[in-house]
């Protein structure tokens, strides 16, 4: 398989890592990360739900399998999304989210990505205290940033 050089994490760095945030639990496999965007696979093997978080980034998810339910702030009804549907979570928006067991998605985030880490790691730090997951999350994001930095500086012949 062929990747754009310097932008997609190599196979040996791909890892499914638990994510506990907003009261829900899922798993992610980061494919690409920088300060301004990321691409990952996300999903859950169990029913889960909670708060979406409120970010300084636009995030879109395309459902591959399962179902995703979203209840937007200021509304009185939720919407259900199915395989092939894309959900857009705009910067500054907050929603209630719910995934059925076996839901898997491709997620793309664009904006100030470090702002998403506080939410993504808060439950890990203050609730589950799963410091192994914290380490895995920070390590894979750091690898993505280093890969991007290397690609950036290589354009200058460094």
DSSP file (Angstrom, degrees, kcal/mol; ACC not computed):
  #  RESIDUE AA STRUCTURE BP1 BP2  ACC     N-H-->O    O-->H-N    N-H-->O    O-->H-N    TCO  KAPPA ALPHA  PHI   PSI    X-CA   Y-CA   Z-CA
    1    1 A X              0   0    0      0, 0.0     2,-0.4     0, 0.0     0, 0.0   0.000 360.0 360.0 360.0 150.9    0.0    0.0    0.0
    2    2 A X        -     0   0    0      3,-0.0     2,-0.3     0, 0.0     0, 0.0  -0.919 360.0-171.8-117.5 132.6    1.2    3.5   -0.8
    3    3 A X        -     0   0    0     -2,-0.4     2,-0.3     5,-0.1     3,-0.0  -0.863  38.9 -97.6-116.0 151.2    0.9    6.5    1.5
    4    4 A X    >>  -     0   0    0     -2,-0.3     3,-1.7     1,-0.1     4,-0.9  -0.564  60.8 -99.6 -60.4 127.7    1.7   10.2    0.9
    5    5 A X  T 34 S+     0   0    0     -2,-0.3    -1,-0.1     1,-0.3    -3,-0.0  -0.268  97.9   2.6 -60.1 129.7    5.2   10.5    2.2
    6    6 A X  T 34 S+     0   0    0      2,-0.2   145,-0.4     1,-0.1    -1,-0.3   0.546 115.8  77.2  80.7   8.2    5.4   11.9    5.7
    7    7 A X  T <4 S+     0   0    0     -3,-1.7     2,-0.5     1,-0.2    26,-0.3   0.683  80.1  59.5-122.2 -27.2    1.7   12.4    6.4
    8    8 A X  S  < S-     0   0    0     -4,-0.9    -2,-0.2    24,-0.1    24,-0.2  -0.906  87.8-112.3-108.3 130.5    0.2    8.9    7.3
    9    9 A X        -     0   0    0     22,-3.0     5,-0.1    -2,-0.5   135,-0.0  -0.317  39.3-108.5 -58.3 138.9    1.6    7.1   10.3
   10   10 A X    >>  -     0   0    0      1,-0.1     3,-2.2     3,-0.1     4,-0.6  -0.275  31.2-103.1 -67.1 158.5    3.4    3.9    9.2
   11   11 A X  G >4 S+     0   0    0      1,-0.3     3,-1.3     2,-0.2    -1,-0.1   0.837 119.6  60.8 -51.2 -39.2    1.8    0.5    9.9
   12   12 A X  G 34 S+     0   0    0      1,-0.3    -1,-0.3     3,-0.0    -2,-0.0   0.683 105.3  48.8 -67.7 -15.5    4.1   -0.2   12.9
   13   13 A X  G <4 S+     0   0    0     -3,-2.2     2,-0.3    18,-0.1    -1,-0.3   0.480  84.4 107.9 -99.6  -4.7    2.7    3.0   14.7
   14   14 A X    <<  +     0   0    0     -3,-1.3     2,-0.3    -4,-0.6    17,-0.1  -0.597  43.7 160.6 -76.4 130.8   -1.0    2.2   14.1
   15   15 A X        -     0   0    0     -2,-0.3     2,-0.6    15,-0.2    15,-0.5  -0.985  42.7-123.1-152.8 136.3   -2.6    1.2   17.4
   16   16 A X        -     0   0    0     -2,-0.3     2,-0.4    13,-0.2    13,-0.2  -0.745  37.8-173.9 -80.5 122.8   -6.2    1.0   18.7
   17   17 A X  E     -A   28   0A   0     11,-3.0    11,-2.8    -2,-0.6     9,-0.0  -0.965  24.6-115.3-124.0 133.0   -6.3    3.1   21.8
   18   18 A X  E     -A   27   0A   0     -2,-0.4     2,-0.4     9,-0.2     9,-0.3  -0.332  25.5-159.1 -61.3 146.6   -9.2    3.5   24.3
   19   19 A X  E     -A   26   0A   0      7,-2.6     7,-2.6     2,-0.1     2,-0.5  -0.992   9.2-175.7-128.9 123.0  -10.8    7.0   24.5
   20   20 A X  E     +A   25   0A   0    100,-0.5   104,-0.6    -2,-0.4   103,-0.5  -0.979  26.6 139.9-116.6 116.8  -12.8    7.9   27.6
   21   21 A X  E >   +A   24   0A   0      3,-1.9     3,-2.3    -2,-0.5    99,-0.1  -0.979  59.9   5.2-158.3 141.2  -14.4   11.4   27.3
   22   22 A X  T 3  S-     0   0    0     -2,-0.3    29,-2.4    97,-0.3     3,-0.1   0.706 127.2 -58.4  60.0  20.1  -17.7   13.1   28.1
   23   23 A X  T 3  S+     0   0    0      1,-0.3    26,-0.3    27,-0.2    -1,-0.3   0.358 116.8 102.9  90.8  -6.2  -18.9    9.9   29.9
   24   24 A X  E <   -A   21   0A   0     -3,-2.3    -3,-1.9    27,-0.2     2,-0.4  -0.663  56.8-146.6-107.1 165.6  -18.5    7.7   26.8
   25   25 A X  E     +A   20   0A   0     -2,-0.2     2,-0.2    -5,-0.2    -5,-0.2  -0.998  29.6 140.6-134.9 132.4  -15.9    5.1   25.9
   26   26 A X  E     -A   19   0A   0     -7,-2.6    -7,-2.6    -2,-0.4     2,-0.3  -0.732  39.7-111.2-145.7-164.8  -14.6    4.2   22.5
   27   27 A X  E     -AB  18  43A   0     16,-2.5    16,-2.0    -9,-0.3     2,-0.3  -0.996  23.8-164.4-141.5 143.7  -11.4    3.3   20.7
   28   28 A X  E     -AB  17  42A   0    -11,-2.8   -11,-3.0    -2,-0.3     2,-0.4  -0.933  15.1-159.6-129.7 153.1   -9.4    5.2   18.1
   29   29 A X  E     - B   0  41A   0     12,-2.4    12,-2.1    -2,-0.3     2,-0.3  -0.923  24.6-143.9-128.6 104.8   -6.7    4.4   15.6
   30   30 A X  E     + B   0  40A   0    -15,-0.5    10,-0.2    -2,-0.4   -15,-0.2  -0.522  25.5 171.1 -74.2 129.0   -4.9    7.6   14.6
   31   31 A X  E     +     0   0A   0      8,-2.6   -22,-3.0     1,-0.4     2,-0.3   0.743  68.2   7.6-104.4 -35.7   -3.8    7.7   10.9
   32   32 A X  E     + B   0  39A   0      7,-1.9     7,-2.2   -24,-0.2    -1,-0.4  -0.993  63.8 175.4-150.6 139.7   -2.7   11.3   10.6
   33   33 A X  E     + B   0  38A   0     -2,-0.3   115,-0.3   -26,-0.3     2,-0.3  -0.990   9.0 150.1-150.3 141.6   -2.2   14.2   13.0
   34   34 A X        -     0   0    0      3,-2.1   111,-0.1    -2,-0.3    79,-0.1  -0.820  60.9 -86.8-146.2-172.4   -0.9   17.8   12.9
   35   35 A X  S    S+     0   0    0     -2,-0.3    78,-1.8     1,-0.2    79,-0.5   0.719 126.7  32.9 -72.9 -19.9   -1.6   21.0   14.9
   36   36 A X  S    S+     0   0    0      1,-0.2    75,-2.5    76,-0.2     2,-0.3   0.498 123.6  15.3-119.0  -5.9   -4.4   21.8   12.5
   37   37 A X  E     - C   0 110A   0     73,-0.2    -3,-2.1    20,-0.0     2,-0.3  -0.994  50.6-172.3-161.3 161.1   -6.0   18.5   11.4
   38   38 A X  E     -BC  33 109A   0     71,-2.0    71,-2.2    -2,-0.3     2,-0.4  -0.984   9.6-156.8-151.1 158.5   -6.3   14.8   12.1
   39   39 A X  E     +BC  32 108A   0     -7,-2.2    -8,-2.6    -2,-0.3    -7,-1.9  -0.995  28.0 154.5-134.6 131.3   -7.7   11.7   10.5
   40   40 A X  E     -BC  30 107A   0     67,-2.3    67,-3.1    -2,-0.4     2,-0.4  -0.973  42.4-117.3-149.8 163.4   -8.6    8.6   12.6
   41   41 A X  E     -BC  29 106A   0    -12,-2.1   -12,-2.4    -2,-0.3     2,-0.3  -0.881  39.1-177.8 -98.2 138.4  -10.8    5.5   12.7
   42   42 A X  E     +BC  28 105A   0     63,-2.6    63,-3.5    -2,-0.4     2,-0.3  -0.987  14.0 121.8-139.4 146.8  -13.2    5.6   15.7
   43   43 A X  E     -BC  27 104A   0    -16,-2.0   -16,-2.5    -2,-0.3     2,-0.3  -0.991  37.9-119.8-179.2-174.0  -15.7    3.2   17.1
   44   44 A X  E     - C   0 103A   0     59,-2.1    58,-1.9    -2,-0.3    59,-0.8  -0.998   7.8-155.2-149.6 144.4  -17.0    1.1   20.0
   45   45 A X  S    S+     0   0    0     -2,-0.3     2,-0.3    56,-0.2    56,-0.1   0.446  86.6  49.6 -95.1  -3.3  -17.8   -2.5   20.6
   46   46 A X  S    S-     0   0    0    -21,-0.2     2,-0.2    54,-0.1    57,-0.2  -0.915  98.1 -91.0-131.0 157.2  -20.4   -1.6   23.3
   47   47 A X        +     0   0    0     -2,-0.3     2,-0.3    54,-0.1    53,-0.2  -0.503  59.7 159.0 -63.8 134.5  -23.3    0.8   23.5
   48   48 A X  E     +F   99   0B   0     51,-2.1    51,-3.0    -2,-0.2     2,-0.3  -0.987  12.7 162.4-155.9 158.8  -22.0    4.1   24.9
   49   49 A X  E     +F   98   0B   0    -26,-0.3     2,-0.3    -2,-0.3    49,-0.3  -0.984  11.6 120.8-169.6 169.0  -23.0    7.7   25.0
   50   50 A X  E     -F   97   0B   0     47,-2.5    47,-3.0    -2,-0.3     2,-0.3  -0.954  62.2 -14.5 165.5-145.0  -22.5   11.1   26.7
   51   51 A X  E     -F   96   0B   0    -29,-2.4   -27,-0.2    -2,-0.3    45,-0.2  -0.703  44.1-145.4 -94.1 140.5  -21.4   14.7   25.9
   52   52 A X        -     0   0    0     43,-2.7    -1,-0.1    -2,-0.3    44,-0.1   0.768  39.1-126.3 -74.4 -26.4  -19.6   15.5   22.6
   53   53 A X        -     0   0    0     42,-0.3     2,-0.4   -31,-0.1    42,-0.3  -0.209  16.3-102.1  91.4 164.0  -17.3   18.2   24.0
   54   54 A X        -     0   0    0     40,-0.1     2,-0.2    -2,-0.1    40,-0.1  -0.984  47.2-176.7-129.9 118.2  -17.1   21.7   22.6
   55   55 A X        -     0   0    0     -2,-0.4    37,-2.3    38,-0.4    38,-0.1  -0.630  43.1-128.0-118.5 167.1  -14.0   22.3   20.4
   56   56 A X  S    S+     0   0    0     56,-0.4    56,-2.4    -2,-0.2     2,-0.3  -0.316  92.3  73.8 -99.6  43.3  -12.1   25.0   18.5
   57   57 A X  E    S-D  111   0A   0     54,-0.3     2,-0.4    33,-0.1    54,-0.3  -0.991  80.7-120.6-153.5 149.5  -12.2   22.6   15.5
   58   58 A X  E     -D  110   0A   0     52,-3.0    52,-2.8    -2,-0.3     2,-0.4  -0.818  33.3-168.1 -90.5 134.2  -14.7   21.3   13.0
   59   59 A X  E     -DE 109  89A   0     30,-2.8    30,-3.8    -2,-0.4     2,-0.4  -0.987   8.0-171.3-128.9 131.6  -15.1   17.5   13.1
   60   60 A X  E     -DE 108  88A   0     48,-2.8    48,-2.7    -2,-0.4     2,-0.4  -0.970   2.5-166.8-123.1 141.4  -16.8   15.3   10.6
   61   61 A X  E     -DE 107  87A   0     26,-2.4    26,-3.1    -2,-0.4     2,-0.5  -0.986   7.0-158.8-125.6 132.8  -17.6   11.6   11.0
   62   62 A X  E     -DE 106  86A   0     44,-2.6    44,-2.1    -2,-0.4     2,-0.3  -0.964  23.9-129.3-111.2 122.2  -18.7    9.2    8.3
   63   63 A X  E     +D  105   0A   0     22,-2.5    21,-3.1    -2,-0.5    42,-0.3  -0.529  28.1 175.6 -74.5 127.8  -20.4    6.1    9.7
   64   64 A X  E     -     0   0A   0     40,-3.4     2,-0.3     1,-0.4    41,-0.2   0.810  70.0  -6.9 -95.5 -44.1  -19.0    2.8    8.3
   65   65 A X  E    S+D  104   0A   0     39,-1.6    39,-1.7    17,-0.1    -1,-0.4  -0.974 108.6  21.1-149.3 160.8  -21.1    0.4   10.4
   66   66 A X  S    S-     0   0    0     -2,-0.3    17,-0.5    37,-0.2     2,-0.3  -0.350  85.8 -68.4  80.1-162.1  -23.6    0.6   13.3
   67   67 A X        -     0   0    0     15,-0.1    33,-2.2    33,-0.1     2,-0.4  -0.973  31.1-159.3-135.3 150.0  -25.6    3.7   14.2
   68   68 A X  E     -HG  81  99B   0     13,-2.0    13,-3.3    -2,-0.3     2,-0.4  -0.996   8.4-160.9-127.9 129.4  -24.8    7.1   15.8
   69   69 A X  E     -HG  80  98B   0     29,-3.4    29,-2.1    -2,-0.4     2,-0.4  -0.925   8.3-173.0-113.4 137.5  -27.4    9.2   17.5
   70   70 A X  E     -HG  79  97B   0      9,-2.6     9,-2.8    -2,-0.4     2,-0.6  -0.996  12.8-167.2-133.7 133.3  -26.9   13.0   18.1
   71   71 A X  E     -HG  78  96B   0     25,-2.5    25,-2.6    -2,-0.4     2,-0.2  -0.958  22.5-144.5-118.7 109.7  -29.0   15.4   20.0
   72   72 A X  E >   - G   0  95B   0     -2,-0.6     3,-1.7     5,-0.5    23,-0.2  -0.482  24.4-100.4 -79.5 142.6  -28.0   19.0   19.3
   73   73 A X  T 3  S+     0   0    0     21,-1.7    -1,-0.1     1,-0.2     3,-0.1  -0.319 108.4  26.7 -56.6 136.5  -28.0   21.7   21.9
   74   74 A X  T 3  S+     0   0    0      1,-0.3    -1,-0.2    -3,-0.1     2,-0.2   0.440 104.3  96.9  88.4   0.0  -31.1   23.9   21.6
   75   75 A X    <   -     0   0    0     -3,-1.7    -1,-0.3     2,-0.1     3,-0.0  -0.715  63.6-145.9-116.0 169.9  -33.3   21.2   20.0
   76   76 A X  S    S+     0   0    0     -2,-0.2     2,-0.3    -3,-0.1    -3,-0.1   0.334  77.8  60.4-115.8   4.5  -35.9   18.8   21.4
   77   77 A X        -     0   0    0     -5,-0.2    -5,-0.5    -7,-0.0     2,-0.2  -0.969  67.8-138.9-134.2 148.9  -35.2   15.8   19.1
   78   78 A X  E     -H   71   0B   0     -2,-0.3     2,-0.4    -7,-0.2    -7,-0.2  -0.635  14.3-138.8 -99.1 163.5  -32.3   13.6   18.2
   79   79 A X  E     -H   70   0B   0     -9,-2.8    -9,-2.6    -2,-0.2     2,-0.4  -0.946   8.3-143.0-121.2 144.7  -31.2   12.4   14.8
   80   80 A X  E     -H   69   0B   0     -2,-0.4     2,-0.4   -11,-0.2   -11,-0.2  -0.905  12.5-158.4-109.6 135.8  -29.9    8.9   14.0
   81   81 A X  E     -H   68   0B   0    -13,-3.3   -13,-2.0    -2,-0.4     2,-0.2  -0.900   7.5-165.6-116.4 143.8  -27.2    8.4   11.4
   82   82 A X    >   -     0   0    0     -2,-0.4     3,-2.7   -15,-0.2   -19,-0.3  -0.677  43.1 -53.8-121.9 170.8  -26.5    5.1    9.5
   83   83 A X  T 3  S+     0   0    0    -17,-0.5   -19,-0.2     1,-0.3    -1,-0.1  -0.195 126.7  25.3 -49.9 132.5  -23.6    3.7    7.4
   84   84 A X  T 3  S+     0   0    0    -21,-3.1    -1,-0.3     1,-0.4     2,-0.2   0.105  95.6 118.4  96.5 -19.7  -22.7    6.2    4.6
   85   85 A X    <   -     0   0    0     -3,-2.7   -22,-2.5   -22,-0.1     2,-0.4  -0.514  52.8-147.6 -78.9 147.4  -24.0    9.2    6.6
   86   86 A X  E     -E   62   0A   0    -24,-0.2     2,-0.4    -2,-0.2   -24,-0.2  -0.969   6.0-158.3-117.5 132.3  -21.7   12.0    7.5
   87   87 A X  E     -E   61   0A   0    -26,-3.1   -26,-2.4    -2,-0.4     2,-0.5  -0.912   5.0-154.4-108.5 132.0  -22.1   14.0   10.7
   88   88 A X  E     -E   60   0A   0     -2,-0.4     2,-0.7   -28,-0.2   -28,-0.2  -0.943   5.8-168.4-111.3 122.3  -20.6   17.5   11.0
   89   89 A X  E     -E   59   0A   0    -30,-3.8   -30,-2.8    -2,-0.5     3,-0.1  -0.918  20.6-147.9-107.9 103.8  -19.8   18.8   14.4
   90   90 A X    >   -     0   0    0     -2,-0.7     3,-2.2   -32,-0.2   -35,-0.3  -0.352  28.9 -85.5 -76.2 152.0  -19.0   22.5   14.0
   91   91 A X  T 3  S+     0   0    0      1,-0.3   -35,-0.2   -35,-0.1    -1,-0.1  -0.280 116.7  18.9 -52.8 135.3  -16.5   24.4   16.2
   92   92 A X  T 3  S+     0   0    0    -37,-2.3    -1,-0.3     1,-0.3     2,-0.2   0.326  96.6 125.5  85.0  -7.7  -18.2   25.6   19.4
   93   93 A X    <   -     0   0    0     -3,-2.2   -38,-0.4   -38,-0.1     2,-0.4  -0.599  41.7-162.5 -87.3 144.9  -21.1   23.2   19.1
   94   94 A X        +     0   0    0     -2,-0.2   -21,-1.7   -40,-0.1     2,-0.3  -0.986  15.3 165.4-126.5 140.0  -22.1   20.8   21.9
   95   95 A X  E     - G   0  72B   0     -2,-0.4   -43,-2.7   -42,-0.3     2,-0.4  -0.937  39.5-111.1-142.5 164.2  -24.3   17.8   21.5
   96   96 A X  E     -FG  51  71B   0    -25,-2.6   -25,-2.5    -2,-0.3     2,-0.3  -0.856  42.0-162.2 -91.6 137.6  -25.3   14.6   23.3
   97   97 A X  E     -FG  50  70B   0    -47,-3.0   -47,-2.5    -2,-0.4     2,-0.3  -0.923  15.5-179.8-127.5 149.2  -23.9   11.6   21.5
   98   98 A X  E     -FG  49  69B   0    -29,-2.1   -29,-3.4    -2,-0.3     2,-0.4  -0.967   6.0-166.5-150.5 131.2  -24.7    7.9   21.5
   99   99 A X  E     -FG  48  68B   0    -51,-3.0   -51,-2.1    -2,-0.3     2,-0.2  -0.929  17.2-134.8-115.6 140.1  -23.2    5.0   19.6
  100  100 A X    >   -     0   0    0    -33,-2.2     3,-1.3    -2,-0.4   -56,-0.2  -0.611  45.3 -82.6 -84.6 155.2  -24.7    1.5   19.3
  101  101 A X  T 3  S+     0   0    0      1,-0.3   -56,-0.2    -2,-0.2    -1,-0.1  -0.309 118.9  29.5 -55.4 136.6  -22.3   -1.5   19.8
  102  102 A X  T 3  S+     0   0    0    -58,-1.9     2,-0.5     1,-0.3    -1,-0.3   0.646  82.7 145.4  85.4  15.5  -20.4   -2.2   16.6
  103  103 A X  E <   +C   44   0A   0     -3,-1.3   -59,-2.1   -59,-0.8     2,-0.4  -0.765  21.4 177.3 -89.0 129.5  -20.4    1.4   15.3
  104  104 A X  E     +CD  43  65A   0    -39,-1.7   -40,-3.4    -2,-0.5   -39,-1.6  -0.990   1.5 177.6-134.0 141.9  -17.3    2.4   13.4
  105  105 A X  E     -CD  42  63A   0    -63,-3.5   -63,-2.6    -2,-0.4     2,-0.5  -0.927  31.4-126.8-140.4 157.5  -16.5    5.7   11.8
  106  106 A X  E     -CD  41  62A   0    -44,-2.1   -44,-2.6    -2,-0.3     2,-0.4  -0.955  35.6-161.7-102.2 129.2  -13.9    7.6    9.8
  107  107 A X  E     -CD  40  61A   0    -67,-3.1   -67,-2.3    -2,-0.5     2,-0.4  -0.933  14.0-173.2-120.7 136.9  -13.3   11.0   11.6
  108  108 A X  E     -CD  39  60A   0    -48,-2.7   -48,-2.8    -2,-0.4     2,-0.4  -0.995   6.2-171.0-126.7 126.0  -11.6   14.1   10.2
  109  109 A X  E     -CD  38  59A   0    -71,-2.2   -71,-2.0    -2,-0.4     2,-0.4  -0.943   4.1-178.7-118.3 140.5  -10.9   17.1   12.4
  110  110 A X  E     +CD  37  58A   0    -52,-2.8   -52,-3.0    -2,-0.4     2,-0.3  -0.986  45.6  48.8-141.2 127.5   -9.7   20.6   11.2
  111  111 A X  E    S- D   0  57A   0    -75,-2.5     2,-1.4    -2,-0.4   -54,-0.3  -0.989 108.1 -13.0 146.8-149.1   -8.9   23.5   13.4
  112  112 A X    >   -     0   0    0    -56,-2.4     3,-1.5    -2,-0.3   -56,-0.4  -0.704  65.0-174.2 -87.8  91.2   -6.8   24.0   16.5
  113  113 A X  T >> S+     0   0    0    -78,-1.8     3,-2.2    -2,-1.4     4,-0.7   0.824  73.9  65.5 -63.8 -37.7   -6.4   20.3   17.3
  114  114 A X  H >> S+     0   0    0    -79,-0.5     3,-0.7     1,-0.3     4,-0.7   0.802  92.4  66.8 -55.8 -24.3   -4.6   20.6   20.7
  115  115 A X  H <> S+     0   0    0     -3,-1.5     4,-0.6     1,-0.2    -1,-0.3   0.752  96.0  55.6 -66.5 -22.0   -7.9   22.2   22.0
  116  116 A X  H <> S+     0   0    0     -3,-2.2     4,-2.4    -4,-0.3    -1,-0.2   0.715  93.1  70.6 -80.8 -20.8   -9.5   18.8   21.5
  117  117 A X  H <X S+     0   0    0     -3,-0.7     4,-2.1    -4,-0.7     5,-0.2   0.857  88.9  59.8 -68.1 -35.1   -7.0   17.0   23.7
  118  118 A X  H  X S+     0   0    0     -4,-0.7     4,-1.2     1,-0.2    -1,-0.2   0.938 113.0  38.9 -58.6 -46.3   -8.2   18.5   27.0
  119  119 A X  H  X S+     0   0    0     -4,-0.6     4,-0.7     1,-0.2     3,-0.4   0.931 115.0  53.3 -66.6 -45.6  -11.6   17.0   26.5
  120  120 A X  H  < S+     0   0    0     -4,-2.4  -100,-0.5     1,-0.2     4,-0.2   0.761 119.4  33.9 -63.5 -25.4  -10.2   13.8   25.1
  121  121 A X  H  X S+     0   0    0     -4,-2.1     4,-2.5    -5,-0.2    -1,-0.2   0.550  92.8  88.8-107.9  -9.2   -8.0   13.2   28.1
  122  122 A X  H  X S+     0   0    0     -4,-1.2     4,-3.0    -3,-0.4     5,-0.4   0.923  92.0  44.6 -59.8 -48.7  -10.0   14.7   31.0
  123  123 A X  H  X>S+     0   0    0     -4,-0.7     5,-2.3  -103,-0.5     4,-2.0   0.880 113.4  52.7 -63.4 -36.4  -11.9   11.5   31.8
  124  124 A X  I  4>S+     0   0    0   -104,-0.6     5,-1.0    -4,-0.2     6,-0.6   0.909 116.7  38.5 -64.4 -41.7   -8.6    9.5   31.5
  125  125 A X  I  <5S+     0   0    0     -4,-2.5    -2,-0.2     4,-0.2    -1,-0.2   0.927 130.1  25.2 -73.9 -46.0   -6.8   11.9   34.0
  126  126 A X  I  <5S+     0   0    0     -4,-3.0    -3,-0.2    -5,-0.2    -2,-0.2   0.536 132.2  22.7-104.9  -8.1   -9.6   12.6   36.5
  127  127 A X  I  <5S+     0   0    0     -4,-2.0    -3,-0.2    -5,-0.4    -4,-0.1   0.675 129.1  24.0-121.4 -69.3  -11.9    9.5   36.3
  128  128 A X  I   <S-     0   0    0     -5,-2.3    -4,-0.2     2,-0.1     3,-0.1   0.805  76.9-154.4 -73.7 -27.6  -10.4    6.3   35.0
  129  129 A X      < +     0   0    0     -5,-1.0     2,-1.5    -6,-0.6    -4,-0.2   0.863  32.0 161.6  50.6  39.7   -6.8    7.2   35.8
  130  130 A X     >  +     0   0    0     -6,-0.6     4,-1.8     1,-0.2     3,-0.2  -0.684  10.4 173.3 -88.8  84.3   -5.8    4.9   33.0
  131  131 A X  H  > S+     0   0    0     -2,-1.5     4,-2.2     1,-0.2    -1,-0.2   0.694  72.6  62.7 -73.4 -18.6   -2.3    6.3   32.6
  132  132 A X  H  > S+     0   0    0      2,-0.2     4,-2.6     1,-0.2    -1,-0.2   0.934 106.4  45.3 -67.0 -45.9   -1.3    3.6   30.1
  133  133 A X  H  > S+     0   0    0     -3,-0.2     4,-2.7     2,-0.2    -2,-0.2   0.895 110.9  54.1 -62.5 -40.4   -4.0    4.9   27.8
  134  134 A X  H  X S+     0   0    0     -4,-1.8     4,-2.6     2,-0.2     5,-0.3   0.934 110.0  47.3 -57.2 -47.4   -2.8    8.4   28.5
  135  135 A X  H  X S+     0   0    0     -4,-2.2     4,-2.7     1,-0.2    -2,-0.2   0.938 112.2  48.8 -60.1 -48.9    0.7    7.4   27.5
  136  136 A X  H  X S+     0   0    0     -4,-2.6     4,-2.4     1,-0.2     5,-0.2   0.904 112.8  48.6 -58.9 -42.4   -0.5    5.6   24.3
  137  137 A X  H  X S+     0   0    0     -4,-2.7     4,-2.0     1,-0.2    -2,-0.2   0.945 114.9  42.7 -64.6 -49.6   -2.6    8.6   23.3
  138  138 A X  H  X S+     0   0    0     -4,-2.6     4,-2.5    -5,-0.2    -1,-0.2   0.874 113.8  53.2 -66.1 -36.7    0.1   11.2   23.8
  139  139 A X  H  X S+     0   0    0     -4,-2.7     4,-2.4    -5,-0.3    -2,-0.2   0.939 110.4  45.0 -64.6 -47.2    2.7    8.9   22.1
  140  140 A X  H  X S+     0   0    0     -4,-2.4     4,-2.0     2,-0.2    -1,-0.2   0.879 114.6  49.0 -68.3 -35.7    0.7    8.4   18.9
  141  141 A X  H  X S+     0   0    0     -4,-2.0     4,-2.4    -5,-0.2    -1,-0.2   0.918 110.9  50.4 -67.6 -41.5   -0.1   12.1   18.7
  142  142 A X  H  X S+     0   0    0     -4,-2.5     4,-2.7     1,-0.2    -2,-0.2   0.902 109.1  51.8 -61.5 -40.6    3.5   13.0   19.2
  143  143 A X  H  X S+     0   0    0     -4,-2.4     4,-2.3     1,-0.2    -1,-0.2   0.907 109.8  49.7 -62.4 -40.9    4.5   10.6   16.5
  144  144 A X  H  X S+     0   0    0     -4,-2.0     4,-2.1     2,-0.2  -111,-0.2   0.911 111.7  48.1 -62.8 -42.6    2.0   12.2   14.1
  145  145 A X  H  X S+     0   0    0     -4,-2.4     4,-2.7     2,-0.2    -2,-0.2   0.910 111.8  49.3 -64.8 -42.6    3.3   15.7   14.9
  146  146 A X  H  X S+     0   0    0     -4,-2.7     4,-2.5     2,-0.2    -1,-0.2   0.892 109.6  52.0 -64.6 -39.1    7.0   14.6   14.4
  147  147 A X  H  X S+     0   0    0     -4,-2.3     4,-2.1    -5,-0.2    -1,-0.2   0.916 112.2  45.9 -61.8 -43.5    6.0   13.0   11.1
  148  148 A X  H  X S+     0   0    0     -4,-2.1     4,-2.6  -115,-0.3    -2,-0.2   0.904 111.6  51.2 -66.3 -41.9    4.4   16.3   10.0
  149  149 A X  H  X S+     0   0    0     -4,-2.7     4,-2.7     1,-0.2     5,-0.2   0.914 110.6  49.5 -61.4 -42.5    7.3   18.4   11.2
  150  150 A X  H  X S+     0   0    0     -4,-2.5     4,-1.9     1,-0.2    -1,-0.2   0.912 111.8  47.9 -62.7 -43.1    9.7   16.1    9.3
  151  151 A X  H  X S+     0   0    0     -4,-2.1     4,-0.8  -145,-0.4    -2,-0.2   0.897 112.8  49.8 -64.0 -40.2    7.6   16.4    6.1
  152  152 A X  H >< S+     0   0    0     -4,-2.6     3,-0.9     1,-0.2     4,-0.3   0.950 114.0  42.8 -63.8 -50.5    7.4   20.2    6.5
  153  153 A X  H ><>S+     0   0    0     -4,-2.7     5,-1.9     1,-0.2     3,-1.2   0.788 105.5  63.5 -71.0 -26.3   11.1   20.7    7.0
  154  154 A X  H ><5S+     0   0    0     -4,-1.9     3,-1.3     1,-0.3    -1,-0.2   0.752  91.4  66.3 -69.1 -21.6   12.0   18.3    4.2
  155  155 A X  T <<5S+     0   0    0     -3,-0.9    -1,-0.3    -4,-0.8    -2,-0.2   0.718 101.1  50.1 -69.4 -18.4   10.3   20.7    1.8
  156  156 A X  T < 5S-     0   0    0     -3,-1.2    -1,-0.3    -4,-0.3    -2,-0.2   0.314 123.6-106.6 -97.8   6.4   13.0   23.1    2.5
  157  157 A X  T < 5       0   0    0     -3,-1.3    -3,-0.2     1,-0.1    -2,-0.1   0.667 360.0 360.0  78.2  16.7   15.7   20.5    1.9
  158  158 A X      <       0   0    0     -5,-1.9    -4,-0.2    -8,-0.1    -5,-0.1   0.470 360.0 360.0 -82.0 360.0   16.5   20.2    5.6
